[in-house]
Every structure is written in structure tokens, then in C-alpha cells.
Amino acid sequence: MSHTATLVLATGLRNAHGMESQALELLERQASRLEEYPEVQAQIQHHLAQTGRQLDRLEQCLDALGEDASTVKDGALATLGNLMALSNAMAEDEILKNTFANYSFEHYEIAAYKSLLTLCEIATQRSIVPLLQQSLDEEEAMAKWLKDNLSRVTKDFVLKLERKAAA
């Protein structure tokens, strides 16, 4: 069971590395387009820095298992993320669509890290648990921030539309 769980854990860590690589690209693109929403931009930039550290932690986890990140998988996921970001960038309601997508993606990441932590238990790979737990805590904090600020972002968006219509 432990060997199988270790193999599944290694695959999960590579998948998470691809997931975080995609998140990094999406957040970079969003951060550059949020001048009208400085609080959101600041939070995205903060989480962007966290995401870079999460990638580093995942690489540490893979190293601990004698594995490396799959650049092929990272590239495929990043391409998908780029297409998603381009379609949102063309929409007037980009801020709302990105906020919805970010909230959803944070919960995907939360589920991935919880699964990885369970795999650590099964595979008796306790040494990497603190690294994964730190990333999980960051994802949960970002999801909470998005939840707590969704109403304000929506109101700000409508207010900006009203101002444009009145001008």
C-alpha cells in the first residue's frame, strides 16, 4: 500500500505543480489588468507571490521523493489557462468573470492539497506534510478573501458602469 500510495503521491505532486504553474500565469495576467480595482490587484499580487513559493515547496516535496516536476504537464495546463484568460480579457465584465474563476480555482487547489495530505498519511511521507499544509492554508485564506470581497467587487463593477454611462 505504501509503495502504491507513494507513486500516487508523486503523480499528485506533479499535477499540483502543473496546477500552480497555471495559477501563476493566470495571476500574472490578471494583476497587470486590475488598475481600476487596487484592492483586488494588491490581493492578487500577494497571492501571486505565495503561488511562487507554493511551486518551490512542491519542488521540495518532489525532491524529497526523488522525483521532478513534469514540464510537459505544466505546459499543457498553462496553455489551457492562457486560453481562459484571453477569453475573459475581451469581456467588459472581466473583473467578475475572473473573480468567479479565481474562487472556483482556489477550491480546486484546496481539494488537491487536502488529497495530497491524505496521500502523505497513507504513504507515510510525513516530512513533506508541513510544506503542503502551508500551501493549503494559503489557498484557504485566498478563497476566504474572495468570498468575503465578492459582493464589494460586484458593487464596484456596477458603480463603474454607471459612471461610464453617465459620462
C-alpha positions in Angstrom: 0.0 0.0 0.0 2.8 2.4 0.9 4.6 2.0 -2.4 1.4 2.5 -4.4 0.5 5.5 -2.3 3.9 6.9 -2.9 3.5 6.6 -6.6 0.1 8.2 -6.5 1.6 11.0 -4.3 4.4 11.7 -6.7 1.8 11.9 -9.6 -0.3 14.2 -7.4 2.6 16.4 -6.6 3.5 16.8 -10.4 -0.2 17.5 -11.1 -0.2 20.2 -8.3 3.0 21.7 -9.8 1.2 22.0 -13.1 -1.8 23.5 -11.4 0.3 26.1 -9.6 2.2 26.9 -12.8 -1.2 27.6 -14.4 -2.3 29.7 -11.5 1.0 31.7 -11.7 0.4 32.6 -15.3 -3.3 33.5 -14.7 -2.5 35.7 -11.7 0.3 37.5 -13.6 -2.0 38.3 -16.4 -4.8 39.4 -14.1 -2.5 41.6 -11.9 -1.5 43.6 -14.9 -5.1 44.4 -15.8 -6.6 45.5 -12.4 -5.6 49.1 -12.2 -9.3 50.1 -11.6 -9.5 47.7 -8.7 -6.4 48.4 -6.5 -7.5 46.3 -3.5 -8.1 43.3 -5.8 -4.8 44.0 -7.6 -3.0 44.0 -4.2 -4.5 40.7 -3.1 -3.8 39.1 -6.5 -0.2 40.3 -6.3 0.1 39.0 -2.7 -1.3 35.6 -3.8 1.0 35.6 -6.9 4.0 35.7 -4.5 2.5 32.9 -2.5 2.0 30.9 -5.6 5.6 31.2 -6.5 6.5 29.9 -3.0 4.0 27.1 -3.4 5.8 26.0 -6.6 9.1 26.0 -4.7 7.5 23.9 -1.9 6.1 21.4 -4.4 9.6 21.1 -6.0 11.0 20.4 -2.5 8.3 17.7 -2.0 9.1 16.1 -5.3 12.9 16.2 -4.5 12.1 14.5 -1.2 10.5 11.6 -3.1 13.4 11.6 -5.7 11.1 12.9 -8.4 10.9 16.1 -10.6 8.2 18.2 -12.0 6.8 17.4 -15.4 7.3 20.4 -17.7 5.1 18.7 -20.3 2.1 18.7 -18.0 2.9 22.2 -16.8 2.9 23.5 -20.4 -0.4 21.8 -21.3 -2.2 23.3 -18.2 -0.6 26.7 -18.8 -1.9 26.7 -22.4 -5.4 26.0 -21.2 -5.1 28.7 -18.6 -3.9 31.2 -21.2 -7.0 30.5 -23.4 -9.3 31.0 -20.5 -7.6 34.3 -19.6 -7.8 35.6 -23.2 -11.5 35.0 -23.4 -12.1 36.8 -20.1 -9.8 39.7 -21.1 -12.1 40.6 -24.0 -15.2 40.8 -21.8 -16.4 44.1 -20.2 -17.2 42.2 -17.1 -13.7 40.7 -16.9 -13.4 41.5 -13.2 -16.5 39.5 -12.3 -15.6 36.5 -14.5 -12.0 36.4 -13.1 -13.3 36.7 -9.6 -15.7 33.8 -10.1 -12.9 31.7 -11.8 -10.4 32.5 -9.1 -12.9 31.5 -6.4 -13.6 28.2 -8.2 -9.9 27.6 -8.8 -9.0 28.2 -5.2 -11.4 25.5 -4.2 -9.9 23.1 -6.8 -6.4 23.8 -5.3 -7.8 23.3 -1.7 -9.1 19.9 -2.7 -5.8 19.0 -4.4 -3.8 19.9 -1.3 -6.2 18.0 1.0 -5.8 14.9 -1.1 -2.0 15.3 -1.1 -2.0 15.4 2.7 -4.1 12.3 2.8 -1.7 10.6 0.5 1.2 11.6 2.7 -0.5 9.8 5.6 -1.1 6.6 3.5 2.5 6.7 2.1 4.0 7.6 5.4 5.7 10.6 3.9 5.3 12.9 7.0 8.4 15.0 6.2 6.6 16.9 3.4 3.3 17.5 5.3 4.3 20.9 6.7 5.1 22.2 3.2 1.8 21.0 1.8 -0.1 22.3 4.9 1.3 25.8 4.4 0.2 25.8 0.8 -3.3 24.6 1.8 -3.5 27.4 4.5 -2.6 30.0 1.8 -5.2 28.7 -0.6 -7.9 28.6 2.1 -7.1 32.2 3.0 -7.3 33.4 -0.6 -10.6 31.6 -1.1 -11.9 33.3 2.1 -10.7 36.7 0.8 -12.5 36.1 -2.5 -15.7 35.0 -0.7 -15.6 38.0 1.7 -15.0 40.5 -1.2 -17.2 39.2 -3.9 -20.1 41.5 -3.0 -17.9 44.5 -2.9 -16.2 43.7 -6.3 -19.6 43.3 -7.8 -20.9 46.6 -6.4 -17.7 48.4 -7.6 -18.1 46.9 -11.1 -21.7 48.2 -11.3 -20.7 51.6 -10.0 -18.0 51.9 -12.6 -20.5 51.0 -15.3 -22.9 53.6 -14.1 -20.2 56.3 -14.1 -19.3 55.4 -17.6 -22.9 55.6 -18.7 -23.4 59.0 -17.1 -20.2 60.4 -18.6 
